[in-house]
Amino acid sequence: MNQFLENTYKNIPWITLIDSWKPWKNIWIIAITHWNEPVGLDIFQYLIHDFFWKQKLKWWKIFLIANNIQAYQKYIESWDTNSYRFIDDNMNRVTNLKFKNWSYEFERFKELKSIFDEVDIALDIHSVSKWNDLIWISDTKYLENAREFFDVETLLVDDMEKTWAVIWEFLRQWKEAYGIECGNHIDESCFENWLRNMLNFLHFFWSIEKSIKKTYFTPPIFQFIQEIPVKTDNFQFVRNFSWFTKLWENEVFAFEDQEKLQNTFWSQIYLGLPAKLPKKWDGAWFLFRKLS
């Protein structure tokens, strides 16, 4: 197991602290919320063994959080690396009180929540399995910040009360939080995408000296409307959709058993797909409207 996964903070396992010794605020960088999304560990290794070995932090503390370790252990033992995105509950929806309060993910979340009061800004790293999209996720009140430091193809914005993602738990406590989908798990560009955005992010918050020149300009902005979970094992899209496919009014885009799923909103609606093979009760699809 990687060395940093053996580290602890206040007796909580799998937390590594990088300290500038110039206190002000604290940043959490969260990886492996889903363990078929391994790019976060590569980033942690780079930060510890390369970047911060050569360049010290100007300010703040950075906490590297290895989130879902039990799923990671299952992941590395399995022949099917998509089988263990989580153990009992989706770690990125575990803030929802409807989830099982005895699950491993819930207990891990509760463990980390005990030190939430030390966090000022949180950043959750994700990647995708089906395409190679580079997407940043921000709350609506921090959109202008996101425009400044994120170098992505697409910006997603949301209101915090509409989701149960881990970063929204911070937002509900009036902390600043963001997420990133930095490309395909197995594509080399995934690491480079995240590295560029992470350095710009740290520079924006005065933690490091240099930023990276942006490669994307004025990305389109989509606002979250709705997420619908998979309720059975018989969910199927009607065709191979890509991210942000425009749906016509009343267009049918999936079936679940005999139920038709269709766009019941208006015409300027777009479909987003978080998982190639969504599990029962996991998120299968999102609907967005385009802001710009």
C-alpha positions in Angstrom: 0.0 0.0 0.0 1.2 3.5 -0.7 3.0 5.2 2.2 0.6 8.1 2.6 -2.3 5.7 3.0 -0.7 4.6 6.3 -0.7 8.1 7.7 -3.1 9.4 10.3 -4.4 12.7 11.7 -5.9 12.8 15.2 -6.1 9.0 15.1 -8.1 9.1 11.9 -6.5 6.9 9.3 -5.5 7.7 5.7 -5.0 11.4 6.1 -1.7 13.1 5.1 -0.9 16.6 6.2 1.2 19.1 4.3 1.9 22.1 6.5 3.3 25.5 5.5 3.7 26.4 9.2 2.1 29.7 8.3 -1.5 29.2 9.6 -4.5 30.9 8.0 -6.9 28.4 6.4 -7.0 24.7 5.6 -7.6 22.9 2.3 -8.9 19.4 2.0 -8.1 17.5 -1.3 -10.2 14.3 -1.4 -9.4 11.3 -3.5 -10.8 7.8 -4.2 -14.4 8.6 -3.2 -15.0 5.9 -5.8 -12.2 3.4 -6.1 -12.5 2.9 -9.8 -11.3 6.5 -10.0 -7.6 6.1 -9.2 -6.1 9.3 -10.5 -6.4 10.9 -7.1 -3.7 8.6 -5.6 -1.4 9.5 -8.5 -1.9 13.1 -7.7 -1.2 12.5 -4.0 2.0 10.7 -4.8 3.1 13.6 -7.1 2.3 16.2 -4.5 4.2 14.5 -1.7 7.2 13.0 -3.6 7.8 15.6 -6.2 6.0 19.0 -6.1 6.1 19.8 -2.4 9.5 18.3 -2.1 10.8 21.1 -4.3 8.4 23.9 -3.6 7.1 24.7 -0.2 3.7 26.0 0.6 3.4 29.7 1.0 0.4 29.6 3.4 -2.1 27.2 4.9 -2.3 23.5 5.5 -3.3 20.9 2.9 -4.9 17.7 4.0 -4.8 14.8 1.5 -7.8 12.6 2.3 -7.9 9.0 1.0 -11.6 8.6 1.3 -12.9 5.1 0.6 -10.1 2.7 1.5 -12.2 -0.5 1.9 -13.4 0.0 -1.6 -9.8 0.5 -2.7 -8.7 -2.8 -1.1 -11.5 -4.6 -2.9 -10.7 -2.8 -6.1 -7.0 -3.9 -6.2 -8.0 -7.5 -5.5 -10.7 -7.8 -8.1 -10.5 -8.8 -11.7 -13.3 -6.4 -12.5 -12.0 -2.9 -11.7 -15.5 -1.4 -12.1 -17.1 -3.6 -9.4 -16.1 -1.7 -6.4 -17.0 2.0 -6.8 -18.2 1.7 -3.3 -19.0 -1.0 -0.7 -22.5 -0.4 0.7 -23.5 3.1 -0.2 -22.2 5.5 -2.8 -19.6 7.6 -0.8 -20.5 10.6 -2.9 -24.2 10.4 -1.8 -23.6 9.2 1.8 -24.6 12.6 3.3 -28.2 11.6 2.5 -29.8 10.5 5.8 -31.9 7.9 3.8 -28.7 5.9 3.4 -27.8 3.0 5.7 -26.3 4.4 8.9 -24.5 1.1 9.5 -22.6 1.0 6.2 -18.9 1.3 5.9 -19.1 4.5 3.8 -21.4 6.1 6.4 -19.0 5.3 9.2 -16.0 6.6 7.2 -17.9 9.8 6.5 -18.8 10.2 10.2 -15.2 9.7 11.1 -14.1 12.4 8.7 -16.9 14.7 9.7 -15.5 14.9 13.2 -12.7 17.2 11.9 -14.9 19.2 9.4 -14.5 22.2 11.6 -10.8 22.4 10.6 -11.7 22.7 6.9 -12.2 25.9 5.0 -12.0 24.8 1.4 -12.6 21.2 0.0 -11.8 19.8 -3.4 -13.0 16.3 -4.5 -11.2 14.5 -7.3 -13.2 12.3 -9.7 -12.7 10.7 -13.2 -14.9 9.0 -15.7 -15.0 5.5 -17.3 -16.9 6.1 -20.5 -15.5 9.2 -22.2 -12.7 11.7 -21.5 -14.6 14.8 -20.4 -13.0 17.5 -18.3 -15.6 19.0 -16.1 -15.5 21.3 -13.1 -18.3 21.4 -10.5 -19.1 24.5 -8.4 -21.8 25.8 -6.3 -23.6 28.8 -7.8 -22.2 31.3 -5.3 -18.6 30.3 -6.2 -19.0 30.3 -9.9 -17.0 33.5 -10.4 -14.1 31.9 -8.5 -14.3 28.8 -10.7 -14.1 30.9 -13.8 -10.8 32.3 -12.6 -8.8 29.2 -11.8 -10.4 26.2 -13.5 -9.2 25.2 -16.9 -11.8 22.8 -18.2 -14.1 22.0 -21.1 -17.3 22.5 -19.1 -18.4 24.1 -15.9 -21.3 22.7 -13.9 -23.1 24.7 -11.3 -25.6 23.6 -8.7 -27.5 24.8 -5.6 -26.3 23.0 -2.5 -29.7 21.8 -1.4 -30.3 19.8 -4.5 -27.6 17.1 -4.0 -26.1 14.8 -1.4 -22.5 14.8 -2.8 -19.7 15.0 -0.2 -18.6 18.5 -1.2 -22.1 19.8 -0.6 -21.8 18.8 3.1 -19.1 21.4 3.3 -21.2 23.9 1.5 -24.1 23.4 3.9 -21.7 24.4 6.6 -20.9 27.6 4.7 -17.5 26.4 3.6 -16.2 26.6 0.0 -16.0 23.4 -2.0 -15.5 22.1 -5.5 -15.3 18.9 -7.5 -13.6 17.9 -10.7 -14.1 15.1 -13.3 -10.6 15.2 -14.8 -11.0 12.8 -17.7 -10.9 9.0 -18.3 -9.4 6.9 -15.6 -6.9 5.2 -17.8 -6.0 8.1 -20.1 -2.6 9.8 -19.5 -4.2 13.2 -20.0 -6.4 12.6 -16.9 -3.4 13.2 -14.6 -2.2 16.3 -16.6 -5.7 17.7 -16.6 -6.0 17.5 -12.8 -2.4 18.7 -12.2 -3.0 21.9 -14.2 -6.2 22.6 -12.4 -4.8 21.8 -9.0 -1.9 24.1 -9.4 -4.1 26.9 -10.6 -6.4 26.3 -7.7 -3.6 26.4 -5.1 -2.2 29.6 -6.7 -5.6 31.3 -6.6 -5.8 30.6 -2.8 -2.2 31.9 -2.3 -0.7 28.5 -1.4 1.9 28.4 -4.1 3.8 30.9 -6.3 3.1 29.9 -9.9 0.0 29.0 -11.9 -0.3 27.2 -15.3 -1.4 28.9 -18.5 -5.0 28.0 -19.4 -5.7 25.9 -22.5 -9.5 26.4 -22.5 -11.4 29.7 -22.6 -15.0 30.6 -21.7 -16.2 27.0 -21.2 -20.0 26.4 -21.5 -21.8 26.5 -18.2 -24.6 24.0 -17.3 -26.8 24.1 -14.3 -28.0 20.9 -12.5 -31.7 20.3 -12.6 -32.4 16.7 -11.5 -30.7 13.3 -10.7 -32.7 10.1 -10.8 -31.3 6.9 -9.3 -31.5 3.4 -10.8 -34.3 1.6 -9.0 -34.0 -1.9 -10.6 -31.4 -4.1 -12.4 -33.3 -3.5 -15.7 -32.2 0.1 -16.5 -31.2 0.8 -20.1 -30.5 3.9 -22.2 -32.2 3.9 -25.6 -28.9 4.6 -27.3 -25.2 5.6 -26.6 -25.5 9.1 -25.3 -22.5 11.4 -24.8 -22.2 14.0 -22.0 -24.5 17.0 -22.5 -26.7 15.5 -25.3 -29.5 17.9 -26.0 -33.0 16.3 -25.4 -36.1 17.4 -27.2 -39.2 18.1 -25.2 -40.8 14.8 -24.2 -38.0 12.8 -25.7 -37.6 9.2 -24.2 -34.0 8.5 -23.3 -34.1 5.3 -21.1 -36.3 2.5 -20.0 -36.5 0.8 -16.5 -38.6 -2.3 -16.6 -41.7 -1.0 -18.4 -41.3 2.6 -17.4 -40.3 5.2 -19.9 -37.9 7.9 -18.8 -38.3 11.1 -20.7 -37.6 14.8 -20.7 -40.7 16.4 -19.1 -39.2 19.8 -18.8 -38.6 22.1 -21.7 -36.6 21.9 -24.9 -33.2 23.3 -23.8 -32.4 20.3 -21.5 -29.2 18.3 -21.7 -28.5 14.7 -20.4 -25.4 13.9 -18.4 -24.2 10.4 -17.6 -22.1 9.7 -14.5 -21.7 5.9 -14.8 -21.2 3.5 -17.7 -22.9 0.7 -15.8 -24.9 2.3 -13.0 -25.7 0.1 -10.0 -29.1 -0.1 -8.4 -29.8 3.0 -6.4 -26.7 4.7 -7.8 -27.1 7.8 -10.0 -27.7 6.9 -13.6 -28.4 10.2 -15.2 -28.6 13.9 -14.6 -30.5 16.6 -16.4 -29.0 20.1 -16.9 -30.0 23.4 -18.5 -27.5 25.4 -20.4 -26.6 28.9 -18.9 -24.0 30.0 -21.5 
